[in-house]
Structures are given as C-alpha cells and as structure tokens.
Amino acid sequence: MAFAQTVVDGATDDRERVRRLFVAVRDQIRYDPYNLAADPKDYRASAILGRDSAWCVPKAVALAATARAVGIPAMLGFSDVRNHLSTPKLLALMGTDLFVYHGWVNMYVDGHWHKASPAFNSQLCERFGVSPLEFDGTHDALMHQYDGAGRRHMEYVHEHGIFSDLPFTNVMSALHQTYGNLLTPQDGESDSFTAHGASESEPGRADLR
C-alpha cells in the first residue's frame, strides 16, 4: 500500500493512477525469467516489491495488487505465448519458444476492462529493439506482435482465462509439464536478460497481499 500511494501521489484520476503504477512495476522490477521460485509466499506483492527483478507472473501480481490498493479493480490473466526474440541460452534451457502462463493484468478504468502486461522493462525492450508498452487505462497494452524491424516478436497462442487470485497449482503444474525442472543458466554466463546482474523468480497461489 505504501508503494502504491507513493507512486500515485498527486494523480487526479484513475487513468493517471494506472499509468503511473504500470510504469513503476514495469521499470522498477527488472524482467528476469530465471530462478523460478516454488514457495507461494514469494508471490505476494509485498514480497515481490522488495526485489529488483522478477518474471512476468510476479510482476502481474504486483501490478494487480497495487491497483487494488488505490481502489482500481484488477484481476490476473494468463496466456501461452511464443516469444520469437528470446535468447539462445533461455531457449536451450526451456527447450521451446513457448512460454506457458504468461501473466498480465485486467484493470477496470472508467467503466471498461483493459489488459496490460508490465513484464518487459524499458531497458530490456531497448536491448531487443522493441518499444516498451505504455498503458493509461484507455486501451489494451499486451506484447507487440512485431519489433521495430518488422520481425515477429510475441504470438499469443492460448488464453487460460482471468483469475481473482494467483492460481499457483495450475501455473506450477504447467511449468513442470512443459519445461521439467528449470535451472539457473550454467557457468555464470549472462545473456540479454541477465546482463545487469542476478536473477529472480516465478509462480505461486499466494494471495495478492
């Protein structure tokens, strides 16, 4: 609640509040797909906001919780997506370019629900040649289909639906079935996701507090 109130301080309407919250979660928590945590407690927003990096699901939890903290209804959504601009190291680790249970947020602003994905921080988008997503509550802000050079970027394959809380068991089961036991990349090598330091976490049925 303290994080949310600090971010929206001085904002006069919900569109400006969600815009600020989206940018804060997008950029203050660096996207990192490695080190998938298995403890539901790691997926409470209060824990996520204490870190400097996380993957898409914890970042979605943080955005949904902070929106609720300032009175904006929010729910979690999940989709399977193909990321055509992933790194060779991550693809080798996963064995596929399919990202199951990619997390995003559905927020109710000015009488309408809109979807937004705060996953990729601005610095990472610049590294991959993709414009960072922007969200002001007037339109959906999901991943771009193409990057700035016209190459295929993100492809939404399947939608799992919208949830009032994080479906920890569903997410963890899908991860294990798709990837087996994901491990941190070997040999201490960095790629485009880890260029700025240590990595972080993944899924949980935790409440959003």
Backbone torsions as a table, in degrees:
resi	resn	phi	psi	omega
1	MET	NA	-38.9	178.8
2	ALA	-63.6	-42.3	177.9
3	PHE	-59.2	-49.7	-176.9
4	ALA	-62.3	-45.4	-178.1
5	GLN	-65.1	-36.8	177.7
6	THR	-65.0	-41.6	-177.7
7	VAL	-66.8	-40.8	-173.8
8	VAL	-93.5	2.0	-177.2
9	ASP	-54.6	123.5	179.4
10	GLY	92.8	-11.7	178.6
11	ALA	-70.3	139.1	-174.6
12	THR	-103.0	-9.2	179.2
13	ASP	-148.6	166.7	-175.5
14	ASP	-66.2	-31.0	178.7
15	ARG	-63.0	-43.3	178.9
16	GLU	-69.6	-35.7	178.1
17	ARG	-63.0	-48.2	-178.9
18	VAL	-68.5	-32.7	177.7
19	ARG	-61.7	-47.0	-179.2
20	ARG	-65.7	-43.1	-179.8
21	LEU	-63.8	-41.7	179.6
22	PHE	-59.9	-48.3	-179.2
23	VAL	-63.8	-40.7	-178.8
24	ALA	-62.5	-47.4	-179.7
25	VAL	-70.2	-39.7	179.7
26	ARG	-58.5	-46.1	-169.4
27	ASP	-103.1	-25.9	-179.5
28	GLN	-81.1	-19.5	175.4
29	ILE	-114.3	106.6	-176.9
30	ARG	-67.7	138.6	178.4
31	TYR	-71.4	129.9	178.9
32	ASP	-146.7	114.1	-175.4
33	PRO	-85.0	0.4	-174.9
34	TYR	-96.0	167.4	177.3
35	ASN	58.0	72.5	-176.9
36	LEU	-81.1	110.0	-178.5
37	ALA	-73.4	148.6	-177.4
38	ALA	-111.1	0.1	-178.0
39	ASP	-94.2	120.5	179.6
40	PRO	-54.2	-29.4	-179.2
41	LYS	-62.7	-24.6	179.7
42	ASP	-73.7	-6.8	-176.8
43	TYR	-111.3	15.7	167.4
44	ARG	-79.6	141.7	-177.6
45	ALA	-58.4	-36.4	-179.5
46	SER	-62.2	-31.3	176.6
47	ALA	-80.2	-41.6	-177.4
48	ILE	-62.2	-41.8	-176.7
49	LEU	-70.2	-10.5	176.7
50	GLY	-88.5	1.1	-178.8
51	ARG	-110.5	166.6	177.3
52	ASP	-103.1	-1.6	178.4
53	SER	-152.5	154.7	178.9
54	ALA	-169.6	168.0	176.7
55	TRP	-95.0	-172.7	-168.0
56	CYS	-64.3	-37.3	-176.5
57	VAL	-67.6	-51.2	175.5
58	PRO	-58.4	-37.1	179.1
59	LYS	-65.9	-37.1	175.9
60	ALA	-65.1	-41.8	177.1
61	VAL	-58.7	-45.2	-179.2
62	ALA	-62.1	-42.5	-179.9
63	LEU	-67.5	-43.2	179.3
64	ALA	-61.5	-43.9	-178.0
65	ALA	-67.0	-41.3	-179.2
66	THR	-70.5	-33.4	174.7
67	ALA	-62.6	-46.2	178.5
68	ARG	-61.0	-35.5	-177.7
69	ALA	-63.6	-22.8	178.3
70	VAL	-109.5	19.3	171.8
71	GLY	87.1	14.8	179.2
72	ILE	-102.1	116.6	179.1
73	PRO	-57.8	137.1	-178.6
74	ALA	-150.4	144.5	177.4
75	MET	-135.5	163.8	179.9
76	LEU	-97.0	138.4	175.2
77	GLY	-122.2	153.6	-177.7
78	PHE	-138.6	137.9	178.8
79	SER	-139.6	151.2	167.5
80	ASP	-88.2	130.8	-177.6
81	VAL	-133.0	154.6	170.6
82	ARG	-104.9	126.5	179.0
83	ASN	-104.9	105.2	-175.9
84	HIS	-81.6	-2.8	178.8
85	LEU	-116.4	26.8	177.1
86	SER	-70.9	167.9	-179.1
87	THR	-89.0	153.6	177.1
88	PRO	-56.4	-38.2	-179.8
89	LYS	-63.6	-44.7	-179.3
90	LEU	-69.1	-39.9	178.0
91	LEU	-62.6	-40.0	178.5
92	ALA	-65.0	-39.0	179.1
93	LEU	-66.4	-42.3	-176.6
94	MET	-81.5	-32.5	-176.0
95	GLY	78.7	12.7	-177.7
96	THR	-167.7	161.2	172.6
97	ASP	-99.9	11.7	178.1
98	LEU	-90.3	122.3	176.4
99	PHE	-102.9	109.3	-178.4
100	VAL	-84.1	147.1	179.0
101	TYR	53.6	47.0	168.6
102	HIS	-62.0	128.2	-174.3
103	GLY	-95.8	140.9	175.1
104	TRP	-145.4	-179.6	-174.4
105	VAL	-128.3	139.8	174.6
106	ASN	-110.0	117.6	-175.6
107	MET	-120.1	144.5	-176.5
108	TYR	-101.3	108.7	-176.1
109	VAL	-131.0	125.7	177.7
110	ASP	53.0	43.8	173.8
111	GLY	83.7	7.0	-178.3
112	HIS	-137.7	146.3	174.0
113	TRP	-90.2	134.6	176.3
114	HIS	-136.3	144.4	-176.7
115	LYS	-96.6	143.2	178.8
116	ALA	-147.7	140.3	178.1
117	SER	-115.9	110.5	-179.9
118	PRO	-90.7	17.3	-168.7
119	ALA	-61.7	-55.1	-169.4
120	PHE	-91.9	115.9	178.1
121	ASN	-68.6	159.6	-173.7
122	SER	-59.4	-40.2	-177.9
123	GLN	-65.1	-38.9	177.7
124	LEU	-67.9	-41.5	177.6
125	CYS	-58.7	-42.2	179.0
126	GLU	-62.0	-39.6	-179.4
127	ARG	-63.4	-33.3	-178.7
128	PHE	-95.2	0.7	179.5
129	GLY	73.0	32.2	-179.6
130	VAL	-121.1	135.3	176.4
131	SER	-67.5	136.5	177.1
132	PRO	-65.0	145.1	177.5
133	LEU	-70.0	146.0	176.0
134	GLU	-122.9	144.7	-178.7
135	PHE	-141.1	128.6	177.3
136	ASP	-131.1	16.2	176.7
137	GLY	81.8	7.1	-179.7
138	THR	-108.8	-9.2	-178.3
139	HIS	-158.1	163.4	175.6
140	ASP	-70.6	147.5	177.2
141	ALA	-135.1	76.2	176.4
142	LEU	-102.7	-179.9	-172.7
143	MET	-64.2	143.8	179.5
144	HIS	-66.2	142.2	175.4
145	GLN	-73.8	-29.2	-176.7
146	TYR	-135.2	152.7	175.9
147	ASP	-87.8	-174.7	-176.3
148	GLY	-65.2	-19.7	179.6
149	ALA	-95.9	5.6	178.6
150	GLY	84.9	7.2	177.8
151	ARG	-80.9	148.9	176.9
152	ARG	-59.9	132.7	-177.3
153	HIS	-113.2	-77.4	-178.6
154	MET	-118.6	137.8	178.5
155	GLU	-127.5	119.2	178.8
156	TYR	-81.1	121.3	-173.3
157	VAL	-100.8	-41.4	-175.5
158	HIS	-154.9	137.5	177.4
159	GLU	-105.4	130.6	-178.7
160	HIS	-90.5	-12.0	178.6
161	GLY	111.7	-172.3	-175.6
162	ILE	-119.0	139.4	-173.1
163	PHE	-130.6	146.6	177.3
164	SER	-78.7	-19.1	179.0
165	ASP	-145.4	168.6	-176.4
166	LEU	-71.6	119.4	179.9
167	PRO	-81.9	75.9	-172.2
168	PHE	-52.2	-49.7	-176.6
169	THR	-62.1	-43.5	179.4
170	ASN	-60.7	-46.0	-176.7
171	VAL	-66.2	-47.6	-178.3
172	MET	-63.6	-40.7	179.3
173	SER	-61.9	-43.7	179.7
174	ALA	-64.3	-39.2	178.7
175	LEU	-63.2	-46.8	-179.3
176	HIS	-65.4	-40.6	-179.5
177	GLN	-66.6	-34.7	-175.6
178	THR	-86.3	-40.0	-171.1
179	TYR	-116.7	-10.2	-172.5
180	GLY	73.1	-143.2	-179.9
181	ASN	-94.4	98.5	179.6
182	LEU	-68.8	137.7	-179.7
183	LEU	-123.8	159.9	174.6
184	THR	-64.0	141.0	178.6
185	PRO	-51.6	141.7	-173.8
186	GLN	-80.2	165.6	169.6
187	ASP	68.7	8.9	177.5
188	GLY	68.2	13.4	-179.0
189	GLU	-75.6	147.6	177.8
190	SER	-105.3	157.5	171.0
191	ASP	-131.2	-163.3	-175.6
192	SER	-63.4	-21.4	-179.5
193	PHE	-86.1	-26.1	-172.5
194	THR	-112.2	12.6	-173.4
195	ALA	-62.0	-21.9	-176.0
196	HIS	-108.7	21.1	172.7
197	GLY	124.6	-160.9	-170.0
198	ALA	-62.7	161.5	-174.1
199	SER	-104.1	-175.1	-176.1
200	GLU	-144.0	-139.0	-150.0
201	SER	-124.2	178.0	178.6
202	GLU	-145.5	-154.4	-150.5
203	PRO	-47.3	163.8	169.0
204	GLY	178.1	140.6	166.5
205	ARG	-84.9	87.5	176.1
206	ALA	-121.7	154.4	173.2
207	ASP	-73.5	169.7	-172.6
208	LEU	-84.9	5.4	-176.5
209	ARG	-72.6	NA	NA
